[in-house]
Amino acid sequence: MKPAARAAQLRKELAEYNHRYYVLDDPSVSDAVYDELFSELLQLEAAHPELVSPESPTQRVGAAPSKEFLPVRHRQPMQSLRKCADEGELRDFDRRVRETLNVESADYVAEPKLDGLAVSLTYESGLLVRGATRGDGETGEDITENLRTIRRIPLCLRGDAPPLLEVRGEVYLPLQGFRRMVEDAIAKGDKPPVNPRNAAAGSLRQLDPRITAQRSLAFYAYAVGYSEGWKPPKRHSQVLKQLADWGHPVSKLVETVSGIDGCLQYFAGIAEQRAKLGFDIDGVVFKLDDLAGREELGSVSREPRWACAYKFAAEEASTLLENVEFQVGRTGAMTPVARLKPVFVGGANVSNATLHNMDEVERKDVRVGDTVIVRRAGDVIPEVVGIVVNDDAARSEHEARAKVELPAACPVCGGAVERVEGEVVARCTNGLSCRAQLHGALIHFVSRKAMDIEGLGEKLLAQLIDAGLVRSPADIYRLDAATLADLERMGEKSAANVVEAIHASRDTTFQRFLFALGCPQIGETTARELAQHFGTLEALYAAAESDAPSEHDEALKAKDRFPTLRAVADVGPTVAAHVTHFFTEPRNLDVIKALIDAGIHWPAPKAAAAGALSGKTFVITGALPGVSREEASALIESQGGKVSSSVSKNTDFLLAGEAAGSKLAKAEKLGVAILDWFGLQELIKNSEL
């Protein structure tokens, strides 16, 4: 057989085996047979590069790492779903559907609401040519090469395919794959992903598709968004069957139900199965089956009137509160944590739950020995809701128990604990001399948005602290490869890579450096504004010193305190107080000096840029399509504009993406001009302000 014919035959056979294995869960050949045929195709394509085609299974991970994700405009908007919080709201939804369509009962397609990411897949003449995220519903990010690595997504449609077809579905991470990611991260000393949805999102947004391919991502198709040359059937249930015929995986849990009673029965059944599923769901989606009825119902505010998401209520259980301990964070903040008798709630065994702060402890009046209610909604950190007191005897027993008290000394280092008047949080005052604060501070210091030192994970930093090798952030810059290589789970190559990353981090920006220092209340936005306003460390020092009150200064109670720092946009009295304390504290100044002496540097401040946005103040909110907030801020500033973190009467433009929230509402109330990402680009292009 000629190479071209044999390659075509192999591609066809392997596509069929893939479909049976990943989509139908019904493998028809052994792994050894599949691997032998795959290897033969690889060799054929290597010997004859002209035979390589996009639909070849060898091209699942064939692209080079991308430098960015380009925006993709959806031909038809990817709408969000109306949420039904309880049975009453679900009944209202059904009633509105029936009244609008003038029918006694409506049929719905019911499906589990996967906790993943919505994507669109565009096929031309049956071949996958583009894949994109939902983005803001109008515009998403081009993640084609990453989606091609997911084996449940067909690269080539089966049977007769229309000239153009956009398939919509959900990418998710099965729980087994999530557990494996967590275990791998812990073994490497890295921070594990918070939940399967975040892990899936991070996997899809990897610039290198080879990394995405290592994750066990899965996919279910749930709709056709746009098509040309295909006549849709009359019912959505028939669309799903057609998707399956084309080779897409469709959830076996999908059912067509009749009326509100059918919806409630389905919801109850899925709720019973939830804990046994191999993936996370957070509710059920109900969609009108009749496609003509959907057209009549239409949409409102980017939500279809013909569909809704009925989400599971937060799960609760009762258990014994065995102890309350206090955890210390990087800024010294002490968080009360409930140690519980293990209880199964929200799909997981829970033995720890947050009590948030002492105000919450006092408000809920929880005491060691109480029976407490624990709530866990999806992957949210479990929390103690309150105590269980069913009768007078239980109330008496509860009141006889000792109240939870804030410790006078830090449980980690023994340092003094201080609770500043007007603040909810109590803090250990021992700074980096406290191991917990040192560990947290170092994790923050090396993080991606701070000094960005890849390879220094939580576990490795803990080893360095315990070995006495690192007592402050400056000590990181004294590490060498030989010292690191002697540590547990560190080889010479890994040690050399860490040292190289440490060296590279010396070249940074003033904004990153300020953020990395970990001053309380200084987030990314405040760090940027301080860097822009003062330009140099010396100017910031001078501002802190000029605003620092004397020991008995009554100005602390005055409205005009911290005048120099409060001239910075969005810096209020609380932030100014923390900045003043931090940059006048001798121990902090010693650490900063040591870091500068270690070679950390950044470019001198530039004169204010002149450009299309000169003199204009922007606030950014929501998720922007294909661009991070940092990149959007950089673009605005490069054109002479200024980026602020809060909307006020001085705001000129609100740059709004998906899920804009309260800032959008405030901007509308104040009459602030609102732009989307493409509107900003047009504004710059036309230079018409």
C-alpha positions as CSV (number, residue, x, y, z in Angstrom):
1,M,0.0,0.0,0.0
2,K,1.3,3.5,-0.9
3,P,2.3,5.7,2.0
4,A,-0.6,8.2,1.5
5,A,-3.2,5.4,1.4
6,R,-1.8,3.7,4.4
7,A,-1.6,6.9,6.4
8,A,-5.3,7.7,5.5
9,Q,-6.3,4.1,6.6
10,L,-4.4,4.5,9.9
11,R,-5.9,7.8,10.6
12,K,-9.4,6.4,10.0
13,E,-8.8,3.3,12.2
14,L,-7.2,5.3,15.0
15,A,-10.1,7.9,14.9
16,E,-12.6,5.0,15.3
17,Y,-10.6,3.5,18.2
18,N,-10.4,6.9,19.9
19,H,-14.1,7.4,19.5
20,R,-15.0,4.0,21.0
21,Y,-12.5,4.5,23.9
22,Y,-13.0,8.1,24.9
23,V,-16.6,8.9,23.8
24,L,-18.4,5.6,24.0
25,D,-16.4,4.1,26.9
26,D,-16.3,0.9,24.9
27,P,-12.7,0.1,23.8
28,S,-12.5,-2.3,20.9
29,V,-8.7,-3.0,20.8
30,S,-6.0,-3.3,23.4
31,D,-3.6,-0.5,24.3
32,A,-0.8,-2.4,22.7
33,V,-2.6,-2.7,19.4
34,Y,-3.5,1.0,19.4
35,D,0.1,2.0,20.3
36,E,1.5,-0.1,17.5
37,L,-0.8,1.5,14.9
38,F,-0.1,5.0,16.3
39,S,3.7,4.4,16.1
40,E,3.4,3.3,12.5
41,L,1.5,6.5,11.6
42,L,4.1,8.6,13.4
43,Q,6.9,6.9,11.4
44,L,5.0,7.4,8.1
45,E,4.4,11.1,8.8
46,A,8.0,11.6,9.8
47,A,9.2,10.0,6.6
48,H,6.6,11.9,4.5
49,P,5.8,15.3,6.2
50,E,3.5,16.1,3.4
51,L,1.1,13.5,4.7
52,V,0.6,15.2,8.0
53,S,-3.0,16.6,8.3
54,P,-4.8,18.5,11.0
55,E,-7.2,15.7,11.7
56,S,-4.4,13.2,12.4
57,P,-4.4,11.8,15.9
58,T,-0.6,12.5,16.0
59,Q,-1.4,16.2,15.9
60,R,-3.2,16.3,19.3
61,V,-0.1,18.1,20.6
62,G,1.6,19.4,17.6
63,A,1.8,23.2,18.0
64,A,4.6,25.3,19.5
65,P,3.8,27.3,22.6
66,S,1.8,30.4,22.0
67,K,2.8,33.8,23.1
68,E,-0.8,34.9,23.6
69,F,-4.4,34.0,23.1
70,L,-6.0,36.0,20.3
71,P,-9.6,37.2,20.6
72,V,-12.4,35.2,18.8
73,R,-15.7,36.9,18.0
74,H,-18.6,34.4,18.4
75,R,-20.9,34.3,15.4
76,Q,-23.8,33.9,17.9
77,P,-23.4,35.1,21.5
78,M,-22.8,32.5,24.2
79,Q,-25.4,33.5,26.7
80,S,-25.4,33.0,30.4
81,L,-28.1,31.2,32.3
82,R,-30.7,32.5,34.7
83,K,-30.2,31.0,38.2
84,C,-33.1,29.5,40.2
85,A,-32.2,29.5,43.8
86,D,-35.1,27.4,45.1
87,E,-38.2,25.3,43.9
88,G,-40.4,28.4,43.9
89,E,-38.1,30.2,41.4
90,L,-38.0,27.0,39.2
91,R,-41.8,26.9,39.3
92,D,-42.0,30.6,38.3
93,F,-39.7,29.8,35.3
94,D,-41.9,27.0,34.2
95,R,-45.0,29.2,34.6
96,R,-43.6,32.0,32.5
97,V,-42.7,29.5,29.7
98,R,-46.2,28.0,29.7
99,E,-47.9,31.4,29.8
100,T,-45.8,32.8,27.0
101,L,-46.3,29.8,24.7
102,N,-49.9,29.3,25.8
103,V,-49.5,25.6,26.6
104,E,-50.6,23.5,29.6
105,S,-47.2,21.7,29.9
106,A,-43.8,22.0,28.4
107,D,-41.1,19.4,27.7
108,Y,-37.5,20.2,28.9
109,V,-34.1,18.7,28.2
110,A,-32.5,18.2,31.6
111,E,-28.8,17.8,32.1
112,P,-26.3,18.0,34.9
113,K,-24.7,21.4,35.3
114,L,-21.0,20.6,35.0
115,D,-18.6,22.7,37.0
116,G,-16.2,23.5,34.2
117,L,-15.7,26.0,31.3
118,A,-17.9,26.6,28.4
119,V,-16.2,26.5,25.0
120,S,-17.1,26.6,21.3
121,L,-15.7,24.4,18.6
122,T,-15.9,25.5,14.9
123,Y,-15.8,22.8,12.2
124,E,-15.4,23.6,8.5
125,S,-16.3,20.7,6.2
126,G,-16.1,18.4,9.2
127,L,-12.6,19.5,10.4
128,L,-11.9,21.3,13.6
129,V,-10.4,24.7,12.7
130,R,-11.0,26.8,15.8
131,G,-11.8,26.4,19.5
132,A,-12.5,29.3,21.9
133,T,-13.5,30.1,25.4
134,R,-16.9,31.7,26.2
135,G,-15.2,35.0,27.3
136,D,-17.7,37.7,27.8
137,G,-20.3,35.9,25.7
138,E,-19.5,38.0,22.6
139,T,-15.8,37.4,22.3
140,G,-13.6,34.6,23.7
141,E,-10.0,33.5,23.5
142,D,-8.6,31.3,20.8
143,I,-7.4,28.1,22.6
144,T,-7.6,25.8,19.5
145,E,-4.3,24.0,20.1
146,N,-5.1,23.3,23.7
147,L,-8.6,22.0,22.9
148,R,-7.1,19.7,20.3
149,T,-5.2,17.9,23.1
150,I,-8.5,16.7,24.6
151,R,-9.2,13.3,23.2
152,R,-12.9,13.4,23.7
153,I,-13.1,16.3,21.2
154,P,-13.2,14.9,17.7
155,L,-10.8,16.5,15.3
156,C,-12.9,15.3,12.3
157,L,-16.7,14.8,12.4
158,R,-18.2,11.5,11.5
159,G,-20.7,11.0,8.7
160,D,-22.0,13.9,6.6
161,A,-20.9,17.2,8.1
162,P,-22.2,20.7,7.2
163,P,-19.9,23.2,5.6
164,L,-19.8,25.2,8.8
165,L,-20.8,24.1,12.3
166,E,-20.1,25.6,15.8
167,V,-20.5,23.1,18.6
168,R,-20.8,24.2,22.2
169,G,-20.0,22.3,25.3
170,E,-18.2,22.1,28.6
171,V,-14.6,21.2,29.4
172,Y,-14.1,19.8,32.8
173,L,-11.6,17.9,34.9
174,P,-12.7,14.5,36.3
175,L,-12.1,14.1,40.0
176,Q,-9.5,11.4,39.5
177,G,-7.4,13.7,37.3
178,F,-7.9,16.5,39.8
179,R,-6.6,14.4,42.7
180,R,-3.6,13.5,40.6
181,M,-2.8,17.1,39.9
182,V,-3.1,17.9,43.6
183,E,-0.7,15.0,44.5
184,D,1.8,16.1,41.8
185,A,1.7,19.7,43.0
186,I,2.3,18.7,46.6
187,A,5.1,16.3,45.7
188,K,6.8,19.2,43.8
189,G,6.3,21.6,46.6
190,D,4.0,23.7,44.5
191,K,0.6,25.2,45.5
192,P,-2.1,22.7,44.5
193,P,-5.2,23.8,42.6
194,V,-8.1,24.9,44.7
195,N,-10.8,22.9,42.9
196,P,-11.4,21.0,39.6
197,R,-12.9,24.0,37.8
198,N,-9.9,26.2,38.6
199,A,-7.6,23.4,37.6
200,A,-9.4,23.0,34.3
201,A,-9.4,26.7,33.6
202,G,-5.6,26.9,34.3
203,S,-5.0,23.9,32.1
204,L,-6.9,25.4,29.1
205,R,-5.0,28.7,29.4
206,Q,-1.5,27.1,29.3
207,L,0.5,28.8,26.6
208,D,2.2,25.5,25.9
209,P,-0.4,22.8,24.6
210,R,2.0,20.1,25.7
211,I,1.2,21.0,29.3
212,T,-2.5,21.0,28.6
213,A,-2.1,17.5,27.1
214,Q,-0.7,16.2,30.4
215,R,-4.0,17.1,32.2
216,S,-6.9,14.6,32.1
217,L,-9.4,17.1,30.7
218,A,-12.7,15.8,29.4
219,F,-15.6,17.3,27.3
220,Y,-19.3,17.0,26.8
221,A,-21.2,18.7,24.0
222,Y,-24.5,20.3,24.8
223,A,-25.6,22.5,21.8
224,V,-25.1,23.7,18.3
225,G,-24.5,27.5,18.4
226,Y,-24.3,28.3,14.7
227,S,-24.4,26.4,11.4
228,E,-24.5,26.8,7.7
229,G,-25.8,24.2,5.3
230,W,-27.6,22.2,8.0
231,K,-31.3,22.3,8.7
232,P,-31.8,21.9,12.5
233,P,-34.5,19.5,13.7
234,K,-37.5,20.7,15.7
235,R,-36.3,19.6,19.1
236,H,-33.1,20.1,21.1
237,S,-33.1,16.4,22.1
238,Q,-32.8,15.6,18.4
239,V,-29.8,18.1,18.2
240,L,-28.1,16.2,20.9
241,K,-28.6,12.9,19.1
242,Q,-27.1,14.5,15.9
243,L,-24.1,15.7,17.9
244,A,-23.5,12.1,19.1
245,D,-23.8,10.9,15.5
246,W,-21.1,13.4,14.5
247,G,-18.9,11.9,17.1
248,H,-19.2,14.2,20.1
249,P,-19.7,12.9,23.6
250,V,-23.1,13.8,25.0
251,S,-23.8,13.1,28.7
252,K,-25.6,9.9,29.4
253,L,-27.4,11.6,32.2
254,V,-29.3,13.9,29.9
255,E,-33.0,13.2,29.8
256,T,-36.2,14.8,28.3
257,V,-38.7,15.5,31.1
258,S,-42.3,16.7,31.0
259,G,-43.5,19.7,33.0
260,I,-42.4,21.0,36.4
261,D,-43.0,17.6,38.1
262,G,-40.6,16.0,35.6
263,C,-38.0,18.7,36.4
264,L,-38.2,18.2,40.1
265,Q,-38.1,14.4,39.8
266,Y,-35.0,14.6,37.7
267,F,-33.3,17.1,40.0
268,A,-33.9,14.9,43.0
269,G,-32.5,11.9,41.2
270,I,-29.3,13.7,40.1
271,A,-28.9,15.0,43.7
272,E,-28.9,11.4,44.9
273,Q,-26.2,10.4,42.4
274,R,-24.1,13.5,42.8
275,A,-21.6,12.1,45.4
276,K,-21.1,9.0,43.2
277,L,-20.3,10.8,40.0
278,G,-16.6,11.0,38.8
279,F,-16.9,14.8,38.2
280,D,-18.2,17.9,40.0
281,I,-21.7,19.2,39.2
282,D,-23.3,22.2,41.0
283,G,-26.9,21.8,39.8
284,V,-29.1,21.0,36.9
285,V,-29.8,22.9,33.6
286,F,-33.3,22.8,32.2
287,K,-33.8,23.8,28.5
288,L,-37.0,24.0,26.6
289,D,-37.0,21.1,24.1
290,D,-39.1,22.9,21.4
291,L,-36.7,25.0,19.3
292,A,-39.6,27.0,17.8
293,G,-40.8,27.8,21.3
294,R,-37.3,29.1,22.1
295,E,-37.5,31.6,19.3
296,E,-40.8,32.8,20.6
297,L,-39.5,33.2,24.1
298,G,-36.3,35.0,23.1
299,S,-33.8,36.4,25.5
300,V,-33.5,39.2,28.0
301,S,-30.3,40.8,29.3
302,R,-28.0,38.2,27.7
303,E,-30.1,35.4,29.3
304,P,-32.4,33.1,27.3
305,R,-36.0,32.9,28.7
306,W,-36.2,29.3,27.7
307,A,-33.5,27.9,30.0
308,C,-32.4,28.1,33.6
309,A,-29.9,26.6,36.0
310,Y,-31.3,25.2,39.2
311,K,-28.3,25.0,41.5
312,F,-27.9,22.7,44.5
313,A,-28.2,24.4,47.9
314,A,-25.1,24.5,50.1
315,E,-24.8,21.2,51.9
316,E,-24.9,21.2,55.6
317,A,-24.2,18.6,58.3
318,S,-23.8,18.7,62.1
319,T,-20.7,17.4,64.0
320,L,-18.7,18.0,67.2
321,L,-16.4,21.0,67.5
322,E,-13.3,19.4,69.1
323,N,-11.1,22.5,69.2
324,V,-10.4,25.9,67.9
325,E,-6.9,26.8,66.8
326,F,-5.4,29.9,65.3
327,Q,-3.6,30.0,62.0
328,V,-1.1,32.8,61.3
329,G,-0.9,34.3,57.8
330,R,1.9,36.1,56.0
331,T,0.8,39.5,57.4
332,G,0.4,38.1,60.9
333,A,-3.4,37.9,60.6
334,M,-4.7,35.2,63.0
335,T,-7.6,33.2,61.7
336,P,-9.6,30.9,64.0
337,V,-10.0,27.5,62.5
338,A,-12.5,24.9,63.8
339,R,-11.1,21.4,64.3
340,L,-14.1,19.1,63.8
341,K,-15.0,15.4,64.3
342,P,-14.8,14.4,60.6
343,V,-18.1,14.6,58.8
344,F,-19.1,14.0,55.2
345,V,-20.6,17.1,53.6
346,G,-20.7,18.6,50.1
347,G,-19.1,15.5,48.6
348,A,-16.0,15.5,50.9
349,N,-14.9,14.5,54.4
350,V,-14.5,17.7,56.4
351,S,-12.4,17.9,59.6
352,N,-11.5,21.6,59.4
353,A,-13.7,24.7,58.8
354,T,-13.1,28.4,59.0
355,L,-14.5,30.7,61.6
356,H,-13.3,33.8,59.7
357,N,-12.4,36.1,62.6
358,M,-13.1,36.8,66.3
359,D,-16.2,38.9,65.5
360,E,-17.7,35.9,63.9
361,V,-16.7,33.6,66.8
362,E,-18.4,36.0,69.2
363,R,-21.5,36.5,67.0
364,K,-22.1,32.7,66.6
365,D,-21.0,32.0,70.2
366,V,-19.3,28.8,69.3
367,R,-17.5,26.9,72.1
368,V,-15.4,23.8,72.2
369,G,-17.6,20.8,72.8
370,D,-20.6,22.3,70.9
371,T,-22.4,20.5,68.2
372,V,-22.1,22.8,65.2
373,I,-23.6,23.0,61.7
374,V,-21.0,22.9,58.9
375,R,-21.7,24.1,55.5
376,R,-19.9,23.4,52.3
377,A,-21.1,24.7,48.9
378,G,-19.2,23.0,46.1
379,D,-15.5,23.6,46.6
380,V,-15.9,26.6,48.8
381,I,-13.9,26.3,52.1
382,P,-16.2,24.7,54.7
383,E,-17.5,27.1,57.3
384,V,-19.2,26.8,60.7
385,V,-22.7,28.2,60.3
386,G,-23.7,28.1,64.0
387,I,-24.4,25.8,66.9
388,V,-27.1,23.2,67.5
389,V,-29.1,23.9,70.7
390,N,-32.3,21.8,70.6
391,D,-33.5,22.2,74.2
392,D,-32.8,24.0,77.5
393,A,-30.5,21.2,78.7
394,A,-28.3,21.6,75.6
395,R,-28.4,25.4,76.1
396,S,-27.2,25.0,79.7
397,E,-24.4,22.7,78.6
398,H,-23.3,25.2,76.0
399,E,-23.3,28.1,78.4
400,A,-21.2,26.1,80.9
401,R,-18.4,25.7,78.3
402,A,-15.6,28.3,78.2
403,K,-15.8,30.9,75.5
404,V,-13.2,30.9,72.7
405,E,-10.6,33.6,73.5
406,L,-8.1,35.4,71.3
407,P,-4.7,34.2,72.5
408,A,-2.4,36.9,74.0
409,A,0.6,35.3,72.3
410,C,1.1,34.0,68.8
411,P,0.7,30.1,68.8
412,V,3.6,29.8,66.4
413,C,6.3,32.2,67.8
414,G,5.0,33.4,71.1
415,G,5.0,37.0,69.9
416,A,2.5,39.6,71.1
417,V,-0.9,39.6,69.5
418,E,-2.4,43.0,68.7
419,R,-5.9,43.9,67.5
420,V,-6.0,47.5,66.2
421,E,-9.1,49.4,67.0
422,G,-11.5,49.5,64.0
423,E,-10.0,46.4,62.4
424,V,-11.6,43.0,62.4
425,V,-8.3,41.1,62.2
426,A,-5.9,40.4,65.1
427,R,-2.2,40.1,64.2
428,C,1.0,38.6,65.5
429,T,3.4,41.5,65.8
430,N,6.6,39.5,65.5
431,G,7.0,40.0,61.7
432,L,9.4,37.8,59.9
433,S,10.7,36.4,63.2
434,C,7.5,34.4,63.2
435,R,8.0,31.2,61.2
436,A,4.4,31.2,59.9
437,Q,4.7,34.8,58.7
438,L,8.1,34.2,57.2
439,H,6.8,31.2,55.2
440,G,3.7,33.1,54.0
441,A,5.7,36.1,53.2
442,L,8.2,34.1,51.2
443,I,5.4,32.3,49.3
444,H,4.0,35.7,48.4
445,F,7.4,37.2,47.6
446,V,8.3,34.5,45.0
447,S,4.8,34.4,43.4
448,R,4.1,35.0,39.8
449,K,2.8,38.5,40.2
450,A,5.5,39.5,42.6
451,M,9.1,38.5,42.0
452,D,8.1,35.5,39.9
453,I,10.7,33.0,41.0
454,E,9.7,29.7,39.4
455,G,10.6,26.6,41.2
456,L,10.5,28.0,44.7
457,G,7.4,26.3,45.9
458,E,5.8,26.1,49.4
459,K,7.5,22.8,50.3
460,L,11.0,23.9,49.2
461,L,10.6,27.2,51.0
462,A,9.7,25.3,54.2
463,Q,12.8,23.2,53.9
464,L,15.0,26.3,53.5
465,I,13.4,27.9,56.6
466,D,13.7,24.7,58.7
467,A,17.4,24.4,57.6
468,G,18.0,28.0,58.7
469,L,19.1,29.0,55.2
470,V,16.4,31.6,54.7
471,R,15.3,34.0,57.4
472,S,14.2,36.9,55.2
473,P,13.4,37.4,51.5
474,A,17.0,38.8,51.0
475,D,18.4,35.4,52.0
476,I,16.9,33.9,48.8
477,Y,19.5,35.8,46.8
478,R,22.4,34.2,48.7
479,L,21.4,30.6,47.7
480,D,23.6,28.6,45.4
481,A,23.0,25.5,43.4
482,A,25.2,23.3,45.5
483,T,23.3,24.2,48.7
484,L,19.9,23.6,47.0
485,A,21.0,20.3,45.5
486,D,21.6,18.9,48.9
487,L,18.0,19.3,49.9
488,E,15.4,16.6,49.8
489,R,13.9,16.0,46.3
490,M,16.3,18.4,44.7
491,G,18.7,17.3,42.0
492,E,21.5,19.3,40.4
493,K,19.4,20.3,37.4
494,S,16.5,21.4,39.5
495,A,18.8,23.4,41.8
496,A,20.4,25.1,38.8
497,N,17.0,26.1,37.4
498,V,16.0,27.6,40.7
499,V,19.2,29.6,40.9
500,E,18.7,30.8,37.4
501,A,15.2,31.9,38.2
502,I,16.4,33.8,41.3
503,H,19.0,35.6,39.2
504,A,16.5,36.6,36.6
505,S,14.1,38.0,39.2
506,R,16.6,40.7,40.1
507,D,15.5,42.6,37.0
508,T,12.0,43.7,38.0
509,T,9.7,46.7,38.2
510,F,9.0,49.1,41.1
511,Q,5.4,48.0,41.2
512,R,6.3,44.3,41.4
513,F,8.8,45.0,44.1
514,L,6.3,46.9,46.3
515,F,3.7,44.2,45.8
516,A,6.3,41.5,46.7
517,L,7.2,43.2,50.0
518,G,3.7,42.1,51.3
519,C,2.7,45.2,53.2
520,P,-0.8,44.8,54.6
521,Q,-3.4,46.4,52.3
522,I,-1.0,46.8,49.4
523,G,-2.4,44.7,46.5
524,E,-1.4,44.8,42.9
525,T,-3.5,47.9,42.2
526,T,-2.3,49.9,45.2
527,A,1.3,48.9,44.5
528,R,0.9,50.2,40.9
529,E,-0.5,53.5,42.1
530,L,2.1,54.0,44.7
531,A,4.8,53.2,42.1
532,Q,3.3,55.6,39.6
533,H,2.8,58.4,42.1
534,F,6.2,58.3,43.9
535,G,8.4,56.8,41.3
536,T,11.2,55.9,43.7
537,L,11.7,54.3,47.1
538,E,13.3,57.4,48.4
539,A,10.1,59.4,47.6
540,L,7.9,56.8,49.2
541,Y,10.1,56.8,52.4
542,A,9.8,60.5,52.6
543,A,6.0,60.4,52.3
544,A,5.8,57.7,55.0
545,E,8.1,59.8,57.3
546,S,6.2,63.0,56.8
547,D,2.9,61.3,57.5
548,A,4.1,59.3,60.5
549,P,2.5,60.7,63.7
550,S,4.4,61.1,67.0
551,E,3.6,58.7,69.8
552,H,0.8,60.8,71.3
553,D,-0.2,62.7,68.1
554,E,-3.9,63.7,68.2
555,A,-3.7,64.0,64.5
556,L,-4.4,60.3,64.4
557,K,-8.0,61.1,65.1
558,A,-8.1,64.0,62.6
559,K,-9.8,63.7,59.2
560,D,-6.8,65.1,57.4
561,R,-4.2,62.6,58.7
562,F,-1.7,61.1,56.2
563,P,-2.0,64.0,53.8
564,T,0.9,62.9,51.6
565,L,-0.1,59.3,51.1
566,R,-3.8,60.1,50.7
567,A,-2.9,62.2,47.7
568,V,-2.5,58.8,45.9
569,A,-5.6,57.7,44.1
570,D,-7.7,55.1,46.1
571,V,-5.4,55.3,49.2
572,G,-7.7,55.9,52.2
573,P,-6.8,56.2,55.9
574,T,-6.5,52.5,56.6
575,V,-4.1,51.8,53.7
576,A,-2.1,55.0,54.5
577,A,-1.7,53.9,58.1
578,H,-0.4,50.5,57.1
579,V,2.0,52.0,54.5
580,T,3.3,54.6,57.0
581,H,3.9,51.9,59.6
582,F,5.5,49.5,57.2
583,F,7.9,52.0,55.6
584,T,9.0,53.5,58.9
585,E,9.5,50.2,60.7
586,P,13.3,49.6,61.0
587,R,13.1,45.8,60.5
588,N,11.3,46.3,57.2
589,L,13.7,49.0,56.1
590,D,16.6,46.6,56.8
591,V,15.0,43.9,54.7
592,I,14.4,46.3,51.8
593,K,18.1,47.5,52.0
594,A,19.3,43.9,51.9
595,L,17.2,43.2,48.8
596,I,18.6,46.2,47.0
597,D,22.1,45.3,48.1
598,A,21.4,41.8,46.6
599,G,21.0,43.4,43.2
600,I,17.3,43.8,42.8
601,H,16.7,46.8,40.5
602,W,14.2,48.3,38.2
603,P,14.1,51.0,35.5
604,A,14.1,54.6,36.5
605,P,10.6,56.2,36.4
606,K,9.5,57.5,33.0
607,A,8.0,60.8,32.3
608,A,4.2,60.6,31.9
609,A,3.4,59.2,28.5
610,A,1.6,61.4,26.0
611,G,-1.0,59.6,23.9
612,A,-4.6,59.1,22.9
613,L,-5.6,58.6,26.5
614,S,-3.6,61.4,28.2
615,G,-5.3,62.8,31.3
616,K,-8.0,60.2,31.4
617,T,-8.7,57.9,34.3
618,F,-9.9,54.3,33.7
619,V,-11.3,51.6,36.0
620,I,-11.1,48.0,34.8
621,T,-13.7,45.4,35.9
622,G,-14.8,41.9,34.8
623,A,-13.0,39.4,32.6
624,L,-11.7,40.9,29.4
625,P,-11.5,38.7,26.3
626,G,-8.1,37.4,25.5
627,V,-6.2,39.8,27.7
628,S,-5.3,40.1,31.4
629,R,-6.0,43.2,33.5
630,E,-2.3,43.8,33.7
631,E,-2.0,43.9,30.0
632,A,-5.0,46.2,29.7
633,S,-3.5,48.5,32.3
634,A,-0.2,48.5,30.5
635,L,-1.9,49.5,27.2
636,I,-3.9,52.3,28.9
637,E,-0.8,53.7,30.6
638,S,1.3,53.5,27.5
639,Q,-1.2,55.8,25.9
640,G,-1.0,58.3,28.8
641,G,-4.0,57.1,30.7
642,K,-4.3,56.3,34.4
643,V,-5.8,53.2,35.9
644,S,-7.6,53.4,39.2
645,S,-9.2,50.6,41.3
646,S,-12.5,52.2,42.2
647,V,-15.2,54.1,40.4
648,S,-15.8,57.8,41.4
649,K,-16.9,61.0,39.9
650,N,-13.4,61.5,38.6
651,T,-13.5,58.3,36.5
652,D,-13.6,59.0,32.8
653,F,-14.1,55.5,31.5
654,L,-15.0,52.0,32.9
655,L,-13.5,49.2,30.9
656,A,-16.0,46.4,31.5
657,G,-15.7,42.7,30.7
658,E,-17.7,39.7,31.7
659,A,-19.3,39.7,35.2
660,A,-18.6,43.4,35.7
661,G,-20.7,43.5,38.9
662,S,-21.1,46.5,41.3
663,K,-18.5,48.7,39.5
664,L,-20.6,48.6,36.4
665,A,-23.7,49.6,38.3
666,K,-21.9,52.5,40.1
667,A,-20.5,53.7,36.8
668,E,-23.9,53.7,35.2
669,K,-25.3,55.6,38.2
670,L,-22.5,58.3,37.9
671,G,-22.8,58.6,34.2
672,V,-19.3,57.3,33.5
673,A,-18.6,56.2,29.9
674,I,-18.5,52.4,29.6
675,L,-16.2,50.6,27.1
676,D,-15.6,47.0,26.2
677,W,-12.2,45.8,25.1
678,F,-12.8,46.5,21.5
679,G,-14.2,49.9,22.3
680,L,-11.0,50.8,24.0
681,Q,-9.0,49.8,21.0
682,E,-11.2,51.9,18.8
683,L,-10.8,54.8,21.2
684,I,-7.0,54.6,21.0
685,K,-7.1,54.1,17.2
686,N,-9.3,57.1,16.5
687,S,-7.7,59.3,19.2
688,E,-11.1,61.0,19.7
689,L,-11.7,61.7,23.4
